[in-house]
């Protein structure tokens, strides 16, 4: 039986894979738990449309990355009289600033919040392996 995987199953298939599996495995495990669905003409058409939409979104994201790549986003940190830093730049703040720049829903990847001044390269992504690097300046 041909199925389209809706979730990753270790050693069997990944999301979006179309594979031939035994009838019993499909009927008793994959289909009831909604890990997969039957690969009919309609479901294949839906998957192709979804894939095309994801590719278009990824292409738009890459264009936006190219536009913003040369102009870093600027963030300001509060400091005390002796130069001690009182706050930090977090993933959420960067995501909000990107949303203002019409990036939509993006995920910022920081190991830890930025608490020092300087220029940084930050990885952002929209999922499905589509990522990009932007520059931010902390003053």
Secondary structure by P-SEA (a helix, b strand, c coil): cbbbbcccccccccccbbbbbcaaaaacccccccccccccaaaaaaaaaaaaaaaaaaaaaaaaaaaaccbbbbbbbbbcccccccccccaaaaaaaaaaacccbbbbbbccccccbbbbbbbbbccccccbbbbbbcc
